[in-house]
């Protein structure tokens, strides 16, 4: 919901003091696999995935070549793959950018 019955402050305090859950089923979800998955995600975002503990996530950004921001993202170390979530409204634009980075990556022999 956009607004919670008890208000956003109570929800904020509960999340900060206990736990919170956010449903990402409507968002863009990517499963990044391969031996060089950490290197690729570090090329694509500003997160240090090599030091990200298993089953931990980190808020990150997907920068463009000029240092601007394409989108924000959550990257999770899911053990044998990296789970990346991007905004649903930006998914098509993000995928164009990510596929471009993937092509650059492959052109470098990665």
N, C-alpha and C positions, 0 to 999 in steps of 0.2 A: 504493500500500500504506500501511497505517497505520504500519508499522515497516519500515525498510530493513534488509537483511541486514547491512550494515557499520555500522549504527547511525545515529542522527540527527545526531550531532556531525560525522561525516565528511561526510555529505550537506550539512550547513549550511556547513561550510568550503569545500566544492567550489563551492556556489552563490555564496557571498560572494567567492571568489577567481577563479572562472572564469565559469560560467553555470549557469542552472537552467531547467527547463521544467516548467510545471504544466498539466495537461490540464483545461480548463474545459468540455469537451463535455457533462458531466453537469449543468452549472450553468445558471442563467437568463441568457440572452444577449439584449441589446437593441441594435438599430441605430437610432440617433437621427439623423434627417435634417432638412434645412430650413435656411433662412438664419439662423434664430434658435436653432439647436441649442445653441450655446455658452451663450447667455443662459438657455435652459431648464434645461440641466444645472447651471448655476451657481445657479439657483433651487431645483433639486431636491437638490443635494449641497453639500458645502463645498469643492469643488475649483475652482481657477481654470483653466478649460479654454482660455481665450483665449491664455494664455501657455504652454500645453502643446505642445511641439514635435511636428510630424507624426510619427506612428508611435511615440509615446511614451505610456506609461500612468502613471496615478497612483492610489494608494490613497486612498479617500475614504469619507465617511460620508453616509448619507441621514438627515437629522434630522427629527424631528417638530415640530409647532408649539410644543411646550413646551420644546424644546431637548434632548429625549432622542434616542436613536438608534433608528431603525427597523431599519437594517441597515448593514453595511459593503459596499463596492463597489469595483470597479476600473473606472476610466474611461480609455479609450484614444482618442487623436486618430488616427483612421484616414484622415485626409486629407479626403475629402468627406463623412464621417459620423463620429459618435462611437459607439464600441463600449462598452457598459456590461455588466458581469458582476455578477450578484447571486447570493447563496447559493441553492442548489437547495432546501434545506429551508424557505426563507423566501420562495420565489418568489411563491406565491399572495398572501401578505400584502403583499409588496413591490409587486406589480402593483396591488392595490387602492389602496395609498397613491400610487403613481406616476400612476395614472389620475385620482385625485382632484386631484393637483397639475396634471395636464394640463388638466383641466376648469377649474380656477382660472385657469390661464395663458390659456386660450382666452377665458374670461369677461372678462379684462382687455384683450382685443382683440389678443392676441399671435398 
